[in-house]
Amino acid sequence: MRIAYGVHGYGRGHAMRAMAVLPELARRHEVLVLAGDDAYAALAGDYTVVPIPTLTFVMKPDGRRSRLGTIRRNLPGLIDLKLNGPVCDLVAAAIRAFDPDVIVSDSEPWTHHVARRLKIPRISFDHFAILAYCDWPMGWRDRVRCGFETMTYRQLMGDPQRLVVASFFQAPPRRDGIAIVGPVLRPQVRELAASDGDHLLVYFSNGQKNYSPQVHDALQRLDRPVRVYGTARAGGEGNVEFRPISQTRFLADLAGCHAVFATAGNQLISEAMHFGKPLLLMPEDSLEQRLNAATVQRLAYGLHAPRRTVSAPLIERFLASRPAFAANLHTAARDGAAEAVAAIERFAEELAGGNRGECRTPK
């Protein structure tokens, strides 16, 4: 089959998920990748990638999301999506030239939108759909916010014919045509063996905002080496070493660390769980991340804390409980990459049927 694959470019989790399934999909099918920002940077070395814009969040200095700033930052893109603007035309031209049998999209709105416009079957492959299409236990305040965020998500992504949801925990789907798969691990993760080092691995998405002076002070007070990824800083300050993003080096540090202190993205949680690394999670101002973090604590894989509460005693308390968390993680290991590829191919066969290779024109 011919598969167009769109990847959202905010953070690196979407790209890491793509890296887990693209090698097998590209080996067995013709694949066109479209991605922007962080995802483009991560994938362009291994695949021919069509560069596209990325909708993103704007954060306040205190780490909370700036809703007004986010709207302003994304307004041109939202107008383009609403009015079938020049970016939509660019994406449509690339997809029409490739003539795919199906489009797979990881939270990428332009590929979702163009799939609807060109009437090409589409499969959603992400984690956020667990909020929009599955039952997840939450309080009434979170349920209200979930309703709003789900409405926004559906406005951007529409209602795909099939959904593959990658998650480190299970949740019952609300409709047919949804496959829940386990943590999706890229080959580079599966090839590494875990070891028990002394360093604390720190990774923050949007690290320029989330790595605050308070967090830095807490890390410097620890009696152990700390390796920090995700900020623009470099070099070392006492026990804290700032390292640039490097897939090989980061994974080696993750596989060999003592524990992980990070924002609460599904992909990083999944990879840390694979290596049996307890997690102290500082979620971004995002319902998905907050519920991810709460689930990690509920399953006793680690702890979670708002940024304002982070301190050296909190981190030390987390590290003191590490053996109990690690014991729970040893029973949770699961690799959903093969499950995801099988689900994508099964859904693609169902959707494409006998329509492969037909010339498609916009409505």
C-alpha positions as CSV (number, residue, x, y, z in Angstrom):
1,M,0.0,0.0,0.0
2,R,0.9,3.7,-0.2
3,I,0.7,5.4,3.2
4,A,1.0,9.1,3.9
5,Y,2.1,9.6,7.5
6,G,1.7,13.0,9.3
7,V,3.5,13.7,12.5
8,H,2.8,16.6,14.9
9,G,6.0,18.6,15.6
10,Y,5.5,19.9,19.2
11,G,7.9,18.1,21.5
12,R,9.6,14.8,20.5
13,G,7.1,12.2,21.7
14,H,5.1,12.1,18.4
15,A,8.3,11.7,16.4
16,M,9.6,8.9,18.8
17,R,6.3,7.1,18.3
18,A,6.7,7.4,14.5
19,M,10.2,6.1,14.7
20,A,8.8,3.0,16.4
21,V,6.6,2.0,13.5
22,L,8.0,3.7,10.4
23,P,10.9,1.2,9.8
24,E,8.4,-1.7,9.5
25,L,5.8,0.3,7.6
26,A,8.5,1.6,5.1
27,R,9.9,-1.9,4.6
28,R,6.5,-3.3,3.6
29,H,4.8,-0.3,2.0
30,E,5.5,3.0,0.2
31,V,5.5,5.8,2.8
32,L,5.4,9.6,2.5
33,V,6.2,11.4,5.8
34,L,5.0,15.0,6.5
35,A,6.2,16.7,9.7
36,G,7.3,20.0,11.2
37,D,9.5,21.4,13.9
38,D,10.8,18.8,16.4
39,A,9.4,15.9,14.5
40,Y,11.0,17.1,11.2
41,A,14.4,17.4,13.0
42,A,14.1,13.9,14.4
43,L,12.9,12.2,11.2
44,A,14.6,14.0,8.4
45,G,17.9,12.2,8.8
46,D,16.3,8.8,8.0
47,Y,13.3,9.6,5.8
48,T,12.4,12.1,3.1
49,V,10.1,14.4,5.0
50,V,7.8,17.1,3.6
51,P,8.1,20.1,6.0
52,I,4.9,21.5,7.3
53,P,4.0,24.0,10.1
54,T,3.3,23.0,13.7
55,L,0.6,24.2,16.0
56,T,2.2,24.8,19.4
57,F,1.6,25.9,23.0
58,V,2.9,29.2,24.4
59,M,3.9,28.9,28.1
60,K,4.0,31.6,30.8
61,P,7.2,32.0,32.8
62,D,5.6,30.1,35.7
63,G,5.1,27.1,33.4
64,R,1.3,27.5,33.0
65,R,-0.1,27.6,29.5
66,S,-0.9,31.0,28.1
67,R,-4.2,30.5,26.4
68,L,-4.3,34.0,24.8
69,G,-0.6,33.6,23.7
70,T,-1.4,30.2,22.3
71,I,-4.3,31.5,20.3
72,R,-2.2,34.4,18.9
73,R,0.7,32.1,18.0
74,N,-1.5,29.6,16.2
75,L,-4.1,32.0,14.6
76,P,-2.5,32.0,11.1
77,G,-2.5,28.2,11.1
78,L,-6.1,27.9,12.3
79,I,-7.2,30.4,9.6
80,D,-5.4,28.3,7.0
81,L,-7.1,25.1,8.2
82,K,-10.5,26.8,8.3
83,L,-10.3,28.5,4.9
84,N,-8.2,25.8,3.0
85,G,-5.3,28.3,2.8
86,P,-1.9,28.0,1.1
87,V,-0.5,25.4,3.6
88,C,-3.6,23.2,3.1
89,D,-2.9,23.5,-0.7
90,L,0.7,22.6,-0.2
91,V,-0.1,19.5,1.8
92,A,-2.9,18.6,-0.5
93,A,-0.5,18.8,-3.6
94,A,2.1,16.6,-1.9
95,I,-0.5,14.0,-0.9
96,R,-2.3,14.1,-4.3
97,A,1.0,13.6,-6.1
98,F,1.8,10.6,-3.8
99,D,-1.8,9.2,-4.2
100,P,-2.0,7.3,-0.9
101,D,-4.4,4.5,-0.1
102,V,-4.7,5.7,3.4
103,I,-3.4,8.5,5.7
104,V,-2.1,7.9,9.1
105,S,-1.8,11.0,11.3
106,D,-0.3,11.4,14.8
107,S,-2.1,14.5,16.1
108,E,-1.2,16.4,12.9
109,P,-4.1,18.7,11.8
110,W,-3.1,19.4,8.2
111,T,-2.9,15.8,7.2
112,H,-6.2,15.1,8.9
113,H,-7.9,18.0,7.2
114,V,-6.5,17.2,3.8
115,A,-7.6,13.6,4.2
116,R,-11.2,14.8,4.7
117,R,-10.8,17.2,1.8
118,L,-9.5,14.6,-0.7
119,K,-11.8,11.9,0.7
120,I,-8.9,9.6,1.6
121,P,-9.4,7.1,4.4
122,R,-7.5,8.0,7.6
123,I,-6.3,6.4,10.7
124,S,-5.5,8.4,13.9
125,F,-2.4,7.2,15.7
126,D,-1.7,9.0,19.0
127,H,-2.2,9.0,22.7
128,F,-4.6,12.0,23.2
129,A,-7.4,10.0,21.7
130,I,-7.6,8.0,24.9
131,L,-9.2,11.2,26.3
132,A,-11.5,11.8,23.4
133,Y,-12.6,8.2,22.6
134,C,-12.1,6.1,25.8
135,D,-13.3,6.1,29.4
136,W,-10.7,7.4,31.8
137,P,-11.4,7.8,35.5
138,M,-11.3,11.5,36.5
139,G,-13.0,14.0,38.8
140,W,-15.7,16.3,37.6
141,R,-13.4,19.4,37.2
142,D,-11.1,17.3,34.9
143,R,-14.1,16.0,33.1
144,V,-15.3,19.5,32.3
145,R,-11.8,20.4,31.1
146,C,-11.6,17.1,29.2
147,G,-14.9,18.0,27.4
148,F,-13.4,21.4,26.3
149,E,-10.0,19.9,25.2
150,T,-11.7,17.0,23.4
151,M,-13.9,19.4,21.5
152,T,-10.8,21.4,20.4
153,Y,-9.0,18.1,19.5
154,R,-12.0,16.9,17.4
155,Q,-12.3,20.3,15.7
156,L,-8.7,20.0,14.6
157,M,-8.6,16.3,13.8
158,G,-12.2,15.6,12.8
159,D,-13.5,12.1,13.4
160,P,-11.2,9.5,11.8
161,Q,-12.6,6.2,10.5
162,R,-10.2,4.2,12.7
163,L,-8.0,5.0,15.7
164,V,-4.9,3.4,17.1
165,V,-4.3,4.6,20.6
166,A,-0.8,4.1,22.1
167,S,-0.9,4.1,25.9
168,F,1.1,2.7,28.9
169,F,-2.3,1.8,30.5
170,Q,-5.6,0.4,29.4
171,A,-8.9,2.2,29.0
172,P,-12.1,0.9,27.4
173,P,-13.0,2.4,24.1
174,R,-16.4,4.0,23.6
175,R,-16.9,2.8,20.0
176,D,-15.8,0.2,17.4
177,G,-12.8,0.8,15.2
178,I,-10.5,1.7,18.0
179,A,-7.4,-0.4,18.9
180,I,-5.6,0.2,22.2
181,V,-2.0,-0.9,21.9
182,G,0.8,-0.9,24.5
183,P,3.8,1.4,24.8
184,V,5.2,1.9,21.3
185,L,9.0,1.6,21.5
186,R,11.4,2.5,18.7
187,P,14.0,-0.1,17.7
188,Q,16.8,1.9,19.4
189,V,15.1,1.4,22.7
190,R,14.4,-2.3,22.3
191,E,18.1,-2.9,21.4
192,L,19.4,-1.4,24.6
193,A,19.8,-3.3,27.9
194,A,19.0,-1.5,31.1
195,S,21.7,-1.0,33.8
196,D,21.6,0.7,37.2
197,G,23.7,3.8,37.3
198,D,23.9,6.6,39.8
199,H,22.7,9.6,37.8
200,L,19.3,11.1,37.8
201,L,18.0,11.7,34.2
202,V,16.1,14.9,33.7
203,Y,14.1,15.6,30.5
204,F,11.6,18.5,30.1
205,S,9.6,19.2,27.0
206,N,9.6,23.0,26.5
207,G,12.7,23.1,28.8
208,Q,13.4,26.8,28.4
209,K,10.2,27.4,30.5
210,N,9.9,24.3,32.6
211,Y,13.5,24.2,33.9
212,S,13.1,27.0,36.4
213,P,15.6,28.4,38.9
214,Q,13.7,26.6,41.7
215,V,14.1,23.2,39.9
216,H,17.8,23.9,39.2
217,D,18.4,24.8,42.9
218,A,16.6,21.5,44.0
219,L,18.8,19.4,41.6
220,Q,22.0,21.1,42.7
221,R,21.3,20.1,46.3
222,L,21.2,16.4,45.5
223,D,24.1,14.2,46.4
224,R,24.3,12.5,43.0
225,P,25.1,13.4,39.4
226,V,22.2,14.9,37.3
227,R,22.0,14.9,33.5
228,V,19.6,17.3,32.0
229,Y,18.1,17.2,28.5
230,G,15.6,19.6,26.9
231,T,17.0,23.0,27.7
232,A,19.1,25.4,25.7
233,R,21.8,25.4,28.3
234,A,25.2,23.6,28.0
235,G,28.1,22.6,30.2
236,G,28.1,21.7,33.9
237,E,27.2,23.5,37.1
238,G,28.3,21.4,40.1
239,N,26.6,18.0,40.0
240,V,24.3,19.2,37.1
241,E,25.3,18.6,33.5
242,F,23.3,20.0,30.6
243,R,23.4,17.8,27.6
244,P,22.1,18.6,24.0
245,I,19.5,16.3,22.5
246,S,21.1,13.3,20.9
247,Q,19.1,10.1,20.4
248,T,22.0,7.8,21.0
249,R,23.4,9.6,24.1
250,F,19.9,10.3,25.6
251,L,18.9,6.6,25.3
252,A,22.1,5.4,26.8
253,D,21.6,7.8,29.8
254,L,17.9,6.7,30.1
255,A,18.8,3.0,30.0
256,G,21.6,3.5,32.6
257,C,20.1,6.0,35.0
258,H,19.0,5.6,38.6
259,A,15.6,7.2,38.0
260,V,13.9,9.8,35.8
261,F,12.6,13.3,36.6
262,A,10.6,14.6,33.7
263,T,7.5,16.2,32.2
264,A,4.7,13.7,31.7
265,G,4.6,12.8,28.0
266,N,3.2,9.4,27.2
267,Q,6.2,8.4,25.1
268,L,8.9,9.2,27.7
269,I,6.9,7.4,30.4
270,S,6.6,4.4,28.1
271,E,10.4,4.3,27.4
272,A,11.3,4.8,31.1
273,M,8.9,1.9,32.0
274,H,10.6,-0.3,29.5
275,F,13.9,0.1,31.3
276,G,12.3,-0.2,34.7
277,K,13.1,3.4,35.7
278,P,10.9,5.0,38.4
279,L,9.4,8.3,37.5
280,L,9.1,11.6,39.2
281,L,6.7,13.6,36.9
282,M,6.2,17.3,36.7
283,P,3.4,17.6,34.2
284,E,3.0,20.6,31.9
285,D,-0.2,22.6,32.1
286,S,-2.0,20.0,30.0
287,L,-4.9,17.7,31.1
288,E,-3.3,14.8,29.2
289,Q,0.0,15.2,31.0
290,R,-1.6,15.7,34.4
291,L,-3.7,12.5,34.0
292,N,-0.6,10.6,32.8
293,A,1.2,11.7,35.9
294,A,-1.7,10.8,38.2
295,T,-1.9,7.4,36.6
296,V,1.8,6.8,37.1
297,Q,1.3,7.6,40.8
298,R,-1.9,5.5,41.1
299,L,-0.1,2.5,39.5
300,A,2.8,3.0,41.9
301,Y,5.4,3.5,39.2
302,G,6.5,6.8,40.7
303,L,5.3,10.2,42.0
304,H,4.0,13.4,40.5
305,A,4.3,17.0,41.7
306,P,3.4,20.5,40.4
307,R,6.5,22.6,39.5
308,R,5.9,25.0,42.4
309,T,6.3,22.1,44.9
310,V,9.6,20.7,43.5
311,S,12.4,20.7,46.1
312,A,15.4,18.7,47.1
313,P,13.5,16.9,49.9
314,L,10.8,15.9,47.5
315,I,13.2,14.4,45.1
316,E,15.0,12.6,47.9
317,R,11.7,11.2,49.2
318,F,11.0,9.9,45.7
319,L,14.5,8.4,45.4
320,A,14.1,6.7,48.8
321,S,11.0,4.9,47.5
322,R,12.7,3.9,44.3
323,P,13.0,0.1,45.1
324,A,9.2,-0.2,45.6
325,F,8.5,1.6,42.3
326,A,11.1,-0.4,40.4
327,A,9.5,-3.7,41.7
328,N,6.1,-2.6,40.3
329,L,7.6,-1.6,37.0
330,H,9.1,-5.1,36.4
331,T,5.6,-6.5,36.0
332,A,4.5,-3.7,33.6
333,A,6.8,-4.2,30.7
334,R,5.1,-4.4,27.3
335,D,6.1,-3.4,23.8
336,G,3.2,-2.3,21.6
337,A,5.2,-1.4,18.4
338,A,4.3,-4.7,16.7
339,E,0.7,-4.3,17.9
340,A,0.6,-0.8,16.4
341,V,1.9,-1.9,13.0
342,A,-0.5,-4.8,12.9
343,A,-3.5,-2.5,13.8
344,I,-2.5,0.2,11.3
345,E,-2.2,-2.4,8.5
346,R,-5.4,-4.2,9.5
347,F,-7.3,-0.9,9.5
348,A,-5.6,0.3,6.3
349,E,-6.7,-2.9,4.5
350,E,-10.3,-2.4,5.8
351,L,-10.4,1.2,4.7
352,A,-8.6,1.0,1.4
353,G,-10.3,-2.1,0.2
354,G,-10.5,-2.1,-3.6
355,N,-9.9,1.6,-4.0
356,R,-6.2,1.5,-4.1
357,G,-4.5,3.7,-6.7
358,E,-7.6,5.6,-7.7
359,C,-7.0,9.2,-8.7
360,R,-8.5,11.5,-6.1
361,T,-9.6,15.1,-6.6
362,P,-10.7,17.6,-3.9
363,K,-14.3,18.1,-3.2
